[in-house]
Amino acid sequence: MSRIVVIGAAGGVGTRLVGELIARGDVVAAIHRRPEQAEQLRAVGAEPVLLDVADEVRSGVPDRLAEVARGADALVYAAGASSAPIDVARVVDGDGVAFAARAAQAAGVDRFLLVSAFPDAWRGQGMPAAFEEYMGIKKDADVALAATGLDWVIVRPGTLTTGARTGRIALGPAIAYGDVSRADLAAVLAEIVHRPGVSRQVVELTDGTAPITDAVDAVARL
Ligand SMILES: NC(=O)c1ccc[n+]([C@@H]2O[C@H](COP(=O)([O-])OP(=O)(O)OC[C@H]3O[C@@H](n4cnc5c(N)ncnc54)[C@H](OP(=O)(O)O)[C@@H]3O)[C@@H](O)[C@H]2O)c1
């Protein structure tokens, strides 16, 4: 049993991840932004923690986040603000990651998983400038996390769907672009967080044919 902090716990990926972790017997500190999300998180067995990452970043001091993280085995950053104005996304998807990494370090929590984005997503499809900017913010966050001394793993999923958990994926340092369900992404995060052999690595994820445990075995440095 591990204690895992999930940031963005009430989101599409976050709720599914919380479910996966609880099913494994983990204790989950579920960081969420809106008060009304607490009940749903408590109902599935998580410990809801109301905390707005943007407010914390603006405060400049990661004390509150560090306090939540203290004693945890890992932190998973699954928050994102892709549909918010780009200035908000810059704080939540960008600065927030480096800020959470600082909080993890202050709390002595070494393991840090980040939900990033597949670099090829929607390329050449006439996406608005803000999308390009958003992708740049995601990449900058990866760079900032990879520069830390933490035991980080960056997961870059393809386009996320609301499809069912299939338990079958493609996972690797460089794979062809495709879709993946939030349910399968959550299952992969829950598996990787418990696999110390996957460390200081960037992995791309899409739908595929490999069972999740086999796919994670294949990227783990045993
Ligand atoms: N959509 C795609 O195809 C795609 C592809 C690759 C990667 N991704 C990445 O996947 C991640 C998760 O996606 P998703 O589908 O789960 O998104 P989502 O459903 O929008 O969930 C994101 C969560 O982050 C929370 N959040 C936003 N601002 C916050 C803040 N200031 N403090 C605390 N929490 C905050 C949101 O809170 P509220 O519930 O209050 O809004 C929400 O619960 C994002 O980082 C996204 O960039 C997405």
The ligand as an SDF file (V2000), in Angstrom:
LIG
                    3D

 48 52  0  0  0  0  0  0  0  0999 V2000
   -7.3760   16.1050  -24.2080 N   0  0  0  0  0  0  0  0  0  0  0  0
   -6.4120   15.4330  -24.7900 C   0  0  0  0  0  0  0  0  0  0  0  0
   -6.5830   14.8510  -25.8800 O   0  0  0  0  0  0  0  0  0  0  0  0
   -5.0810   15.3440  -24.1320 C   0  0  0  0  0  0  0  0  0  0  0  0
   -4.0470   14.7130  -24.7910 C   0  0  0  0  0  0  0  0  0  0  0  0
   -2.8270   14.5600  -24.1610 C   0  0  0  0  0  0  0  0  0  0  0  0
   -2.6390   15.0660  -22.8860 C   0  0  0  0  0  0  0  0  0  0  0  0
   -3.6540   15.7010  -22.2600 N   0  0  0  0  0  0  0  0  0  0  0  0
   -3.4140   16.1780  -20.8880 C   0  0  0  0  0  0  0  0  0  0  0  0
   -4.0800   15.3300  -19.9850 O   0  0  0  0  0  0  0  0  0  0  0  0
   -4.2500   16.0210  -18.7470 C   0  0  0  0  0  0  0  0  0  0  0  0
   -5.5750   15.6890  -18.1080 C   0  0  0  0  0  0  0  0  0  0  0  0
   -6.5970   15.7160  -19.0630 O   0  0  0  0  0  0  0  0  0  0  0  0
   -8.1310   15.5260  -18.6080 P   0  0  0  0  0  0  0  0  0  0  0  0
   -8.8580   15.0440  -19.7550 O   0  0  0  0  0  0  0  0  0  0  0  0
   -8.1860   14.7860  -17.3280 O   0  0  0  0  0  0  0  0  0  0  0  0
   -8.5080   17.0450  -18.3250 O   0  0  0  0  0  0  0  0  0  0  0  0
   -9.6500   17.6040  -17.3490 P   0  0  0  0  0  0  0  0  0  0  0  0
  -10.7990   16.6610  -17.3100 O   0  0  0  0  0  0  0  0  0  0  0  0
   -9.8980   19.0090  -17.7460 O   0  0  0  0  0  0  0  0  0  0  0  0
   -8.9580   17.5360  -15.9140 O   0  0  0  0  0  0  0  0  0  0  0  0
   -7.9980   18.4460  -15.5240 C   0  0  0  0  0  0  0  0  0  0  0  0
   -8.1900   18.6950  -14.0410 C   0  0  0  0  0  0  0  0  0  0  0  0
   -7.2370   19.6960  -13.6440 O   0  0  0  0  0  0  0  0  0  0  0  0
   -7.9150   20.5230  -12.7260 C   0  0  0  0  0  0  0  0  0  0  0  0
   -7.3500   21.8480  -12.5920 N   0  0  0  0  0  0  0  0  0  0  0  0
   -7.3660   22.8490  -13.5080 C   0  0  0  0  0  0  0  0  0  0  0  0
   -6.8400   23.9650  -12.9770 N   0  0  0  0  0  0  0  0  0  0  0  0
   -6.4850   23.6550  -11.6990 C   0  0  0  0  0  0  0  0  0  0  0  0
   -5.9260   24.3710  -10.6370 C   0  0  0  0  0  0  0  0  0  0  0  0
   -5.6070   25.6640  -10.7620 N   0  0  0  0  0  0  0  0  0  0  0  0
   -5.7090   23.7440   -9.4620 N   0  0  0  0  0  0  0  0  0  0  0  0
   -6.0470   22.4550   -9.2900 C   0  0  0  0  0  0  0  0  0  0  0  0
   -6.6000   21.7120  -10.2700 N   0  0  0  0  0  0  0  0  0  0  0  0
   -6.8160   22.3080  -11.4550 C   0  0  0  0  0  0  0  0  0  0  0  0
   -9.3220   20.6470  -13.2870 C   0  0  0  0  0  0  0  0  0  0  0  0
  -10.1630   21.1480  -12.2820 O   0  0  0  0  0  0  0  0  0  0  0  0
  -11.7300   21.4310  -12.5580 P   0  0  0  0  0  0  0  0  0  0  0  0
  -12.3480   20.0670  -12.5440 O   0  0  0  0  0  0  0  0  0  0  0  0
  -12.1410   22.2590  -11.4320 O   0  0  0  0  0  0  0  0  0  0  0  0
  -11.8030   22.1040  -13.8760 O   0  0  0  0  0  0  0  0  0  0  0  0
   -9.5940   19.2290  -13.7090 C   0  0  0  0  0  0  0  0  0  0  0  0
  -10.1640   18.4770  -12.6700 O   0  0  0  0  0  0  0  0  0  0  0  0
   -4.0180   17.5030  -19.0520 C   0  0  0  0  0  0  0  0  0  0  0  0
   -2.7800   17.8890  -18.5220 O   0  0  0  0  0  0  0  0  0  0  0  0
   -3.9560   17.5320  -20.5750 C   0  0  0  0  0  0  0  0  0  0  0  0
   -3.0620   18.5300  -21.0460 O   0  0  0  0  0  0  0  0  0  0  0  0
   -4.8550   15.8450  -22.8350 C   0  0  0  0  0  0  0  0  0  0  0  0
  1  2  1  0
  2  3  2  0
  2  4  1  0
  4  5  1  0
  4 48  2  0
  5  6  2  0
  6  7  1  0
  7  8  2  0
  8  9  1  0
  8 48  1  0
  9 10  1  0
  9 46  1  0
 10 11  1  0
 11 12  1  0
 11 44  1  0
 12 13  1  0
 13 14  1  0
 14 15  2  0
 14 16  1  0
 14 17  1  0
 17 18  1  0
 18 19  2  0
 18 20  1  0
 18 21  1  0
 21 22  1  0
 22 23  1  0
 23 24  1  0
 23 42  1  0
 24 25  1  0
 25 26  1  0
 25 36  1  0
 26 27  1  0
 26 35  1  0
 27 28  2  0
 28 29  1  0
 29 30  1  0
 29 35  2  0
 30 31  1  0
 30 32  2  0
 32 33  1  0
 33 34  2  0
 34 35  1  0
 36 37  1  0
 36 42  1  0
 37 38  1  0
 38 39  2  0
 38 40  1  0
 38 41  1  0
 42 43  1  0
 44 45  1  0
 44 46  1  0
 46 47  1  0
M  CHG  2   8   1  16  -1
M  END
$$$$
